[in-house]
């Protein structure tokens, strides 16, 4: 689903909220503190941020609240009045001190805490209860799988994997025979692209020599932009866009690419114009997340970063911050100098929200890689 057509999910109780949070994150949190920021005027959820609980033998005062505060302040800077819900997942001795520290930090940043919860063993406790009879000491039981909010989330296409490791596994590079097939297909795709670029370079030189007789200026052999702006270079870029569009149609229909097509697209994404074309076409729709996840997993290391950054853009537009952060980490591990991955890393750290990502990508081109 696109960021402009995100589902409306209703929360009527703390049980609904406890059941919904895993779908906001993309996985079921454990030993975690989750902050959910909510617009005060519309009651719309803006962001969901997860932190590890401090170890049992560590003071909660050492809790690193930087990530939470950056996201809170980023929303406040947009002129949006927000408040927060804090949900701790784990034993009471670790959750309650952590929630207290987090609440104090948010208050100092000008963010009110609507409510604070603890979730464990299929029960939810309200930590700031104003109606004791409604807050039993043994918590309120809830069934996450059948809760109406969770059912609505599943119907809307949201997923909650068992834990964060399970989410990370969805981006693990393919191995074994699948990797060997991709190596062979990538070598073939690189050879084909090299041949076309050589032909385009020759074409560019011929035009340069014909149109600039006696010119002692810059050698077009050394100008990659001139090569791509040649007749064959422009044809290559147009063909690459057509190839990507055909691949997108396959994934939209639920048909993953074969090795040849997957390898060719990951190699062609090295063309800046194709990456930008793909970036401007990203949405938060499930098929796009599936496509770029698949290509990021299958891409050979030199070609992983472009697919991974496109996955991050899709994940951000869908509101899947954890998946976006993992995708950016994959991109930077493959290419620490990838400029767009660096920018995305900073954007995620400052709490960029789905609507902002969509606005940055349209109608003008985004930042070139």
C-alpha positions, 0 to 999 in steps of 0.5 A, a space after each residue: 500500500 502506498 503511504 497515501 493509502 495506508 489502512 485505518 486501524 482502530 484502537 479502542 483499548 489497551 489490549 488493542 494497542 498491545 496487539 497492534 504494536 507488533 504490526 507497527 514494528 513488523 515483529 513481536 518485540 521482546 525485552 524492549 521499550 516501544 514508543 508510539 507517537 500520536 498526533 494530539 489533534 487527529 489521534 493518528 499514530 505517527 511513528 513507532 520506535 523500539 529500544 532494547 531494555 537495559 540489562 537486568 543488572 544495569 541502571 535504567 538511568 543509562 538508557 540511551 534515549 537519543 533515538 526516541 528523542 530525535 524522533 519526537 523532536 523531529 515531529 514537533 519541529 513539523 509543528 505537529 502536537 504529539 503525545 506518546 504511549 510507552 510500552 515495555 515488553 518484559 519483566 516488571 523489574 526491568 520495564 517499570 524503571 525504564 518506563 520511568 526514565 523514558 517518561 522523564 526524558 520525554 517530558 523534558 523534551 515537551 512530549 506528554 505521555 498518554 499512557 504507559 503499558 507493560 506487556 508479558 505472557 499474553 497480558 497487559 498492565 497499565 502502569 499509570 492507572 487512574 481507575 484501579 478497579 479497571 487495572 487488575 494486579 495480574 494484568 488484563 489477558 488478551 489474545 494477540 492473534 484474534 484481537 480485532 486490531 491485529 485481525 484488521 492489521 493482517 487484513 490490511 497486509 501488515 505482518 508481525 514476525 516472531 522477533 527481530 531476528 526473524 525480520 533480519 533473516 528476510 534480508 539474508 543473502 541467498 546461499 548455496 545453488 541459488 547464489 551460484 546461479 546468481 554469480 553466473 547470471 551477474 557475470 553475464 549481465 556485467 559482460 553485456 553491459 560492458 559491451 554496450 557501454 563500450 559501443 556507446 563510448 565508441 559512438 560518443 568518440 566518433 560524434 565528438 571527433 566529427 563535431 569537434 575537429 581540431 578540438 583539444 578539450 576533454 577526452 570523451 573516453 574520460 566522461 561517463 556522462 558523455 557516454 550515457 548521453 550518446 545515441 547508444 547511451 540514451 537507448 541503453 537507459 530507455 531499454 533499462 527503464 523498460 526492463 525494470 518496468 517489465 520486472 515490476 509487472 511480474 512482481 505485481 502479479 506475484 511472479 518473482 524474477 528468474 536469475 537472468 532478469 534479477 541479475 540484469 536489473 541489479 547490474 543495470 541499477 548501477 546506471 544513476 538514471 535507472 536508480 532514480 527512475 526506480 526511486 521515484 516509482 517506489 511506494 509502500 505497497 507489499 509487492 514492491 517491498 517483496 521485489 526489492 527484498 528479493 533483489 537485495 538478497 540475490 544481488 552480488 555484493 558490488 550491486 547490493 546497495 542500490 537494491 537495498 536503498 530502494 527497499 529502504 525507501 519502500 519500507 519507510 513509505 509503508 511505515 516499517 522503520 525497522 525493515 528500512 534501518 536493516 535495509 540501509 545497514 545492508 546497503 552500507 555494509 556493501 558500499 560504505 560510500 553510497 551517498 544515498 544510503 548515508 542520507 537515509 541512515 541520517 533520515 531514519 535517525 532523525 525520525 523521518 515519517 512516511 509522508 515526508 519520504 513520499 513528498 521528497 520523491 515526488 514530483 521532482 527527482 530525489 538526491 542522486 546517488 
